[in-house]
Amino acid sequence: MNIRQATQRDSEAIWEIIGPVIRAGETYALPTDMTKAEAIRYWTGPDRDTFVAEDSRRLVGTYYLRANQLGGGSHVANCGYMTRAEARGKGVARAMCAHSLEEARGRGFRAMQFNFVVSTNSRAIILWRGMGFDEVGRLPDAFQRPSGEYADALVMFQKL
């Protein structure tokens, strides 16, 4: 698997990955009715660098890396990751996370924080813990699932 910085040419493939995740509404606090243009603008915005993971045939995942906050919080990185449905469970998210940690270190970030990990996203939580992240906060009922049920959101953190 190759991970590289995304280019404008990757927009359609990025949409193919992020569109279904956004529409499902189970793991990201994003409007499920975002347009394709809005979603791509969000994922590839000027405040972040976007990367793609590709196998020999196509893009299988994407992530962004940015400063979690401005000013006094700009030394803490933040990322978002999405994997193509058919590629889940094949190490794509793990590879992207490892890549993002190295990118963050190389850019001088001192920590990485995930602000809003939905507690029902058990695969991600297991992975992030396995990659060295600690749960440092829990926001009770902060996420409303499409079913109408509420789930906690976790804040996860790792010093770099």
N, C-alpha and C positions, 0 to 999 in steps of 0.2 A: 504494500500500500504506500502510495506517495501522498504527502501532505504539502500543499503549496499555498501561497497567497492567491486569493481569488482575483479574477479579472472580470471586466465587463462582459466578456464572452460567456462567463459561467452563470449569468443571471437566470436563464431558463432552467438549467439543471438545479440551481439553488432553490428556485421556486418549486420544482418537483419534489424536493426534500422537505422544505419548510411548510409548503402549502398544506399537505395532509396533517401535519402536526398541529398547525395553527387551527385548522378546521375542526380537529378532534376536540380541542379545548381542554385536554386533561393534564397538560404539563407546563404550559406557559400562560402567564396572565396577560394574554393578548386577545383583542377582539376576534372572535371566530369568523367574523365577516370581513376581515381586512381584505382589501383588494390585493391583487398580485403586485401592483406597483407600490402600494403602501408597505406590504410585507418585505419586499426587496429593499426598499428605502430604509426600513427599520434595520434589517439584518446587515446591510452594507453601508450604513450611515457614515458620515464624515468623522464621527467621534470614535470610530473603531476600525480595526483591521480585520478583514474577513478572510478565512482560510477554507480550503476544500480538501477533502480526502478522496482519492480516486484509486480504484483498482484498475485492472488492465482494460476494462470496458467502459466505465463511466464513473461519475461522481457518486460516492456512497455516503458522504457526510459533509457537514460544514460546521464551522464554529466562528465566533467573533471574539476578539480580545480588545479590551478597552480599560481605561482607568475607571475604577468603581465610583469615584467622586472627583470633584474638582478641588483645586487648592490643597488644603491640608490633608485631604484623603486621596490625593492622586498617586500616592506610592503603593496603593492597593489595587490589584488588577481584578477584573470581572470578566467572565466568559459566559457564553451561551452555546449549547451544542445541540445539533439535531442530526439524526441518522436516517437514511433511506430505510423504509419499512423492511424491505427484503434483506437488508444488511445487518439488522439488529441481531445481537447475540454473537457477532463474529469478530469482536475486538475493535470495531471502528471507533466507538466512543472512548475506549481506553487509550487507543493510539492518539486520538485528537487531544485528550486531556494531557497525556504525557508531552505531546508537542506544545500545547499551550503553556504548560508549566515551564518548559525550557525557553520558549519565546518570552514569557513574562520575566524570567530571571535575566535573560539576555538584554532585556530593555530596562533593567534596573528596578523593577517592581520588587517590593519587600514582602508581599503577601498576595494571596488570591482569596476572594470572597465570592460565594454564591449567595445572592440576597434572598432568593425565593424558590427553594426547592420544594415542590409539592410533596407532602408526606405520603401520598398514595403512589408516588413514582418510586417504588421500592427498588427497581433495577438500578436507577440512577443513584439512589442513596447508598446502596451496597457498593457500587463502583466508586463513588466519591470517597467513601470511607476507606476503601481499599487503596485509593490513590493518596491517602494521607490527610484527608479533610476531617475536621472535627465539627460536630454540631455545636454551635455556640449560642444559638437562640432558636426559639420556637414561637411562631406567631399563631395563636389559637384561631381556628376557623377563618384564616385570612384568604383562603381560596375557595371560590364557589365552582364546583364541577358542573358540567352540562346537565347532569341529572338533578341539580338543585341542592345536592348534599354539599356540606362544607368540609374542608380538609385543612389541617394545619400547614403552614409553610415553614420550612427550616432555613436558618442562616447557617451556612457552612464556611469554614475558614481554614486556611493553611498558611503558615509562615514560609517564606521562600528563603 
